[in-house]
């Protein structure tokens, strides 16, 4: 019985290592980065509509800041985006999580405004 248990532990340990070595951002990290990118793109749209001449430069700078803060690069993000886009259910859940985060942030901001 102990040998069986040890074999199972080794098997599951190997599977976990393989998943970590896949090069794909974790769902949590991808969700964070994806949300920040969407917010940066929304800011770009507002800036562009308001005639901000360097709106595109601001967007590129935002992308670079997002990647730097999250310790990834554009290639990491694009690989993860391709990976998660292949699973519509997973991508839908990511969007649901992002909307939940944004609702929480809005609630906090609304409370701060009333205080």
C-alpha positions as CSV (number, residue, x, y, z in Angstrom):
1,X,0.0,0.0,0.0
2,X,2.8,2.4,0.8
3,X,4.5,1.7,-2.6
4,X,1.2,2.5,-4.3
5,X,0.8,5.8,-2.4
6,X,4.4,6.8,-3.2
7,X,3.9,6.0,-6.9
8,X,0.7,8.2,-6.9
9,X,2.6,11.1,-5.2
10,X,5.4,10.8,-7.8
11,X,2.9,10.7,-10.6
12,X,1.0,13.7,-9.4
13,X,4.2,15.6,-8.7
14,X,5.4,15.0,-12.2
15,X,2.1,16.2,-13.7
16,X,2.3,19.4,-11.7
17,X,5.8,20.1,-12.8
18,X,4.9,19.6,-16.4
19,X,2.0,22.1,-16.1
20,X,4.3,24.7,-14.5
21,X,6.9,24.2,-17.3
22,X,4.4,24.6,-20.0
23,X,5.2,28.3,-20.3
24,X,1.5,29.4,-20.0
25,X,0.6,32.1,-17.5
26,X,-1.5,30.8,-14.7
27,X,-5.2,31.6,-15.0
28,X,-4.9,34.0,-12.1
29,X,-2.0,35.9,-13.5
30,X,-3.5,35.9,-17.0
31,X,-6.8,37.3,-15.6
32,X,-4.9,40.1,-13.8
33,X,-2.9,41.1,-16.9
34,X,-5.9,40.7,-19.2
35,X,-8.0,43.0,-17.0
36,X,-5.2,45.6,-16.9
37,X,-4.8,45.5,-20.7
38,X,-8.6,46.0,-21.2
39,X,-8.5,49.0,-18.9
40,X,-5.5,50.4,-20.7
41,X,-7.3,50.0,-24.0
42,X,-10.5,51.6,-22.6
43,X,-8.3,54.6,-21.5
44,X,-6.9,54.7,-25.0
45,X,-10.4,54.9,-26.5
46,X,-11.3,57.8,-24.2
47,X,-8.1,59.6,-24.9
48,X,-8.5,59.2,-28.6
49,X,-12.1,60.5,-28.5
50,X,-10.9,63.5,-26.5
51,X,-8.3,64.3,-29.1
52,X,-5.2,63.4,-27.0
53,X,-2.5,63.4,-29.6
54,X,-0.2,60.9,-28.0
55,X,-3.0,58.5,-27.0
56,X,-1.3,55.6,-28.9
57,X,2.1,56.3,-27.1
58,X,0.3,56.3,-23.8
59,X,-1.3,52.9,-24.7
60,X,2.1,51.4,-25.6
61,X,3.6,52.7,-22.4
62,X,0.7,51.2,-20.4
63,X,1.3,47.8,-22.1
64,X,5.0,48.0,-21.1
65,X,4.2,49.0,-17.5
66,X,1.7,46.1,-17.3
67,X,4.2,43.6,-18.5
68,X,7.0,44.9,-16.3
69,X,4.8,45.0,-13.1
70,X,3.6,41.5,-13.8
71,X,7.1,40.3,-14.7
72,X,6.1,39.0,-18.1
73,X,6.6,40.1,-21.7
74,X,4.3,40.5,-24.7
75,X,5.2,37.1,-26.0
76,X,4.1,35.5,-22.7
77,X,0.8,37.3,-22.8
78,X,0.1,36.4,-26.4
79,X,0.9,32.7,-25.9
80,X,-1.4,32.7,-22.9
81,X,-4.1,34.5,-24.8
82,X,-3.9,31.9,-27.6
83,X,-4.0,29.1,-25.1
84,X,-7.1,30.4,-23.1
85,X,-8.9,31.4,-26.3
86,X,-8.9,27.8,-27.4
87,X,-11.2,27.0,-24.5
88,X,-14.2,29.3,-24.8
89,X,-15.6,28.1,-21.4
90,X,-12.3,29.0,-19.7
91,X,-12.1,32.4,-21.4
92,X,-15.7,33.1,-20.5
93,X,-14.9,32.3,-16.8
94,X,-11.9,34.7,-17.0
95,X,-14.2,37.5,-18.3
96,X,-16.7,36.7,-15.5
97,X,-13.9,36.9,-13.0
98,X,-12.7,40.3,-14.5
99,X,-16.3,41.7,-14.3
100,X,-16.5,40.6,-10.7
101,X,-13.2,42.3,-9.9
102,X,-14.4,45.5,-11.6
103,X,-17.7,45.5,-9.7
104,X,-15.8,45.1,-6.4
105,X,-13.4,48.0,-7.4
106,X,-16.4,50.2,-8.3
107,X,-18.1,49.5,-5.0
108,X,-14.9,50.5,-3.2
109,X,-14.6,53.7,-5.2
110,X,-18.3,54.5,-4.7
111,X,-17.9,54.1,-0.9
112,X,-14.8,56.3,-0.9
113,X,-16.7,59.0,-2.7
114,X,-19.5,59.0,-0.2
115,X,-17.1,59.3,2.8
